[in-house]
Amino acid sequence: MNITLSIDEKVAQRARLAAQKMGKSLNQAVRDYLEQLGGSAGKGQQWAQFESRCLQSKVELKGWKFNRDEANER
């Protein structure tokens, strides 16, 4: 099914850049969101997408390691 949306041009440009950073087209990002919203995206697919984004991330931990005590501080 094809859907036509009307949005501000600047919003579309920012959304396109955000989708590009995720390695997707704007069309694919919107399709993924609508599938998630409609509940048709399976948990396995969501996990695979999350894992893919994590592996493609350029984030550097610079020696940081998980510390259970710090995580549970209140």
Backbone as numpy.savetxt, mean C-alpha at the origin, in Angstrom:
# Nx Ny Nz CAx CAy CAz Cx Cy Cz
-15.89 -4.48 -15.35 -16.73 -3.31 -15.35 -15.84 -2.07 -15.35
-16.20 -1.10 -16.12 -15.48 0.17 -16.13 -16.25 1.19 -15.31
-15.51 1.99 -14.53 -16.10 3.03 -13.70 -15.40 4.34 -14.02
-16.16 5.41 -14.15 -15.60 6.73 -14.40 -15.68 7.53 -13.11
-14.56 8.12 -12.71 -14.50 8.93 -11.50 -14.13 10.36 -11.87
-14.60 11.30 -11.08 -14.22 12.70 -11.24 -13.51 13.14 -9.98
-12.23 13.53 -10.13 -11.46 14.02 -8.99 -10.61 15.20 -9.45
-10.13 15.96 -8.49 -9.27 17.10 -8.77 -7.98 16.62 -9.44
-7.51 17.37 -10.40 -6.32 16.97 -11.15 -5.08 16.85 -10.25
-4.95 17.74 -9.27 -3.80 17.67 -8.36 -3.87 16.42 -7.49
-5.08 16.05 -7.07 -5.25 14.83 -6.28 -4.85 13.63 -7.12
-5.27 13.62 -8.38 -4.92 12.51 -9.27 -3.41 12.41 -9.46
-2.73 13.54 -9.60 -1.28 13.53 -9.77 -0.58 12.97 -8.53
-1.01 13.41 -7.34 -0.41 12.91 -6.11 -0.69 11.42 -5.93
-1.92 11.01 -6.26 -2.27 9.60 -6.15 -1.47 8.75 -7.13
-1.25 9.27 -8.33 -0.46 8.54 -9.32 0.98 8.35 -8.83
1.54 9.38 -8.22 2.91 9.27 -7.68 2.96 8.26 -6.53
1.95 8.29 -5.66 1.91 7.34 -4.55 1.80 5.91 -5.07
0.96 5.71 -6.07 0.81 4.37 -6.66 2.11 3.93 -7.31
2.79 4.85 -7.96 4.06 4.54 -8.62 5.09 4.09 -7.59
5.10 4.71 -6.41 6.04 4.32 -5.36 5.74 2.90 -4.86
4.49 2.46 -5.02 4.11 1.11 -4.63 4.32 0.12 -5.77
4.82 0.63 -6.91 5.05 -0.23 -8.05 3.78 -0.57 -8.81
2.80 0.31 -8.72 1.50 0.07 -9.36 1.10 1.26 -10.20
0.17 1.02 -11.10 -0.47 2.12 -11.80 -1.57 2.66 -10.89
-2.04 3.86 -11.17 -3.15 4.41 -10.40 -4.38 3.51 -10.56
-4.60 3.00 -11.75 -5.72 2.11 -12.01 -5.64 0.87 -11.11
-4.45 0.27 -11.00 -4.29 -0.93 -10.18 -4.49 -0.61 -8.70
-3.98 0.54 -8.25 -4.14 0.94 -6.85 -5.62 1.13 -6.51
-6.37 1.77 -7.40 -7.80 1.97 -7.18 -8.52 0.62 -7.20
-8.16 -0.25 -8.14 -8.78 -1.57 -8.23 -8.52 -2.36 -6.94
-7.28 -2.33 -6.46 -6.95 -3.04 -5.21 -7.76 -2.50 -4.04
-7.88 -1.17 -3.98 -8.64 -0.56 -2.88 -10.11 -0.97 -2.95
-10.69 -0.95 -4.14 -12.10 -1.32 -4.27 -12.33 -2.79 -3.95
-11.37 -3.64 -4.31 -11.48 -5.06 -3.96 -11.43 -5.23 -2.44
-10.55 -4.48 -1.80 -10.45 -4.54 -0.35 -11.73 -4.01 0.28
-12.23 -2.91 -0.22 -13.45 -2.31 0.29 -14.64 -3.25 0.13
-14.67 -3.94 -1.00 -15.77 -4.86 -1.28 -15.58 -6.22 -0.64
-14.44 -6.44 -0.01 -14.20 -7.69 0.71 -13.82 -8.86 -0.18
-13.51 -8.62 -1.44 -13.19 -9.75 -2.31 -11.71 -10.11 -2.32
-10.87 -9.22 -1.80 -9.44 -9.52 -1.77 -9.17 -10.48 -0.60
-8.59 -11.61 -0.90 -8.30 -12.60 0.13 -7.15 -12.19 1.02
-7.13 -12.74 2.22 -6.05 -12.43 3.17 -4.69 -12.82 2.60
-4.64 -13.92 1.86 -3.38 -14.35 1.28 -2.84 -13.33 0.30
-3.72 -12.77 -0.51 -3.31 -11.75 -1.47 -2.85 -10.49 -0.75
-3.57 -10.10 0.30 -3.18 -8.92 1.06 -1.82 -9.12 1.70
-1.58 -10.30 2.25 -0.29 -10.59 2.87 0.82 -10.54 1.83
0.57 -11.11 0.66 1.58 -11.10 -0.41 1.90 -9.68 -0.83
0.90 -8.81 -0.92 1.14 -7.42 -1.28 1.95 -6.71 -0.20
1.60 -6.96 1.06 2.35 -6.36 2.17 3.81 -6.82 2.15
4.00 -8.12 1.98 5.35 -8.67 1.95 6.15 -8.07 0.81
5.52 -7.92 -0.35 6.19 -7.35 -1.51 6.61 -5.90 -1.23
5.71 -5.11 -0.61 6.06 -3.72 -0.28 7.20 -3.67 0.71
7.20 -4.58 1.68 8.29 -4.60 2.68 9.62 -4.93 2.02
9.62 -5.91 1.13 10.86 -6.32 0.49 11.39 -5.26 -0.46
10.50 -4.44 -1.02 10.91 -3.39 -1.95 11.27 -2.09 -1.24
11.02 -2.03 0.05 11.25 -0.82 0.83 12.73 -0.45 0.85
12.99 0.84 0.86 14.36 1.35 0.91 14.73 1.77 2.33
13.87 1.44 3.30 14.10 1.84 4.69 15.32 1.14 5.25
16.14 1.90 5.98 17.32 1.34 6.63 17.12 1.38 8.14
17.36 0.27 8.81 17.19 0.21 10.25 18.42 0.69 11.00
19.56 0.78 10.33 20.81 1.28 10.90 21.14 0.61 12.22
21.03 -0.70 12.27 21.41 -1.46 13.45 20.31 -1.63 14.48
19.14 -0.99 14.28 18.06 -1.12 15.25 17.55 -2.55 15.28
17.29 -3.06 16.44 16.73 -4.39 16.62 15.51 -4.32 17.50
14.57 -5.20 17.26 13.36 -5.27 18.06 13.70 -5.58 19.50
13.07 -4.85 20.44 13.28 -5.07 21.86 11.91 -5.19 22.51
11.57 -6.35 23.00 10.26 -6.63 23.58 9.94 -5.69 24.74
10.93 -5.44 25.62 10.69 -4.56 26.76 10.35 -3.14 26.32
11.07 -2.60 25.33 10.77 -1.26 24.82 9.39 -1.23 24.18
9.03 -2.25 23.46 7.74 -2.30 22.79 6.59 -2.32 23.79
6.82 -2.89 24.96 5.76 -3.01 25.96 5.78 -1.93 27.03
6.68 -0.96 26.90 6.71 0.15 27.87 5.42 0.93 27.79
4.96 1.38 28.93 3.72 2.19 28.96 3.98 3.50 29.63
